[in-house]
Amino acid sequence: MPRMIYDYTKSELESVSVDPNRFKRKLKKAVNSLLPYEIDLLQNWLSYFTINKPHLKDCLSEFESNKKGVC
């Protein structure tokens, strides 16, 4: 059974996507609270979600550096 935290995280990230700083903070929290396979799912979702949002591209590099620190 999938954890609801993953879906909640996606909705939170969508709601703060207009502000890169808030998006980055929520993303850091997500990396700390999700399971490793959920982080992989989130990474795939983020690459799709940020295609038309160039202001969030820097957050993806932050996500990669945080992800390596978690595993």
Backbone torsions as a table, in degrees:
resi	resn	phi	psi	omega
1	MET	NA	126.2	-178.4
2	PRO	-68.5	147.3	178.4
3	ARG	-78.6	141.8	-179.2
4	MET	-72.7	-18.4	-178.0
5	ILE	-63.5	-32.4	178.9
6	TYR	-64.7	-47.4	178.9
7	ASP	-64.8	-39.2	178.0
8	TYR	-63.6	-41.1	179.3
9	THR	-61.3	-44.4	178.7
10	LYS	-61.7	-42.5	-179.9
11	SER	-67.3	-36.5	176.5
12	GLU	-64.5	-44.2	179.9
13	LEU	-64.9	-38.0	176.7
14	GLU	-63.6	-39.6	-176.1
15	SER	-71.6	-26.5	-179.5
16	VAL	-105.6	14.4	-174.0
17	SER	-69.5	-10.9	178.1
18	VAL	-80.5	-19.1	-179.5
19	ASP	-116.2	106.8	-176.4
20	PRO	-59.0	-34.3	-179.6
21	ASN	-67.2	-45.4	177.3
22	ARG	-66.1	-37.8	178.1
23	PHE	-60.6	-43.3	-179.4
24	LYS	-64.9	-41.3	178.7
25	ARG	-63.9	-44.0	178.6
26	LYS	-64.2	-36.5	179.6
27	LEU	-66.1	-40.4	176.6
28	LYS	-62.5	-42.4	178.0
29	LYS	-63.2	-38.9	-179.4
30	ALA	-63.4	-42.5	-179.3
31	VAL	-61.6	-34.6	-179.2
32	ASN	-78.5	-20.8	-174.8
33	SER	-107.0	-16.1	-177.3
34	LEU	-90.4	156.6	174.6
35	LEU	-76.3	159.2	-177.6
36	PRO	-55.2	-41.6	180.0
37	TYR	-70.8	-28.0	176.5
38	GLU	-72.1	-32.6	176.0
39	ILE	-65.1	-39.3	176.4
40	ASP	-63.7	-42.4	176.6
41	LEU	-62.4	-41.5	179.7
42	LEU	-64.7	-38.3	178.7
43	GLN	-62.8	-42.8	177.4
44	ASN	-63.1	-43.3	179.0
45	TRP	-63.1	-42.4	-179.2
46	LEU	-63.1	-40.0	179.7
47	SER	-63.3	-35.3	176.3
48	TYR	-74.9	-44.1	-174.9
49	PHE	-64.9	-33.5	-174.9
50	THR	-93.4	7.1	-179.7
51	ILE	-56.3	-46.2	-177.9
52	ASN	-100.4	19.0	-178.8
53	LYS	-128.4	79.2	-175.6
54	PRO	-63.3	-24.2	-179.7
55	HIS	-70.2	-12.6	179.4
56	LEU	-101.6	-1.1	-177.6
57	LYS	-61.7	-35.5	178.4
58	ASP	-64.8	-29.7	179.6
59	CYS	-66.3	-28.8	179.5
60	LEU	-67.8	-37.0	176.8
61	SER	-67.2	-36.0	175.1
62	GLU	-63.0	-40.9	179.8
63	PHE	-62.1	-43.3	180.0
64	GLU	-61.9	-42.6	-178.7
65	SER	-68.9	-37.4	177.7
66	ASN	-69.9	-37.2	-178.9
67	LYS	-63.0	-40.3	179.7
68	LYS	-66.9	-30.9	179.2
69	GLY	-73.4	-24.5	-177.2
70	VAL	-78.9	-43.1	-173.3
71	CYS	-77.5	NA	NA
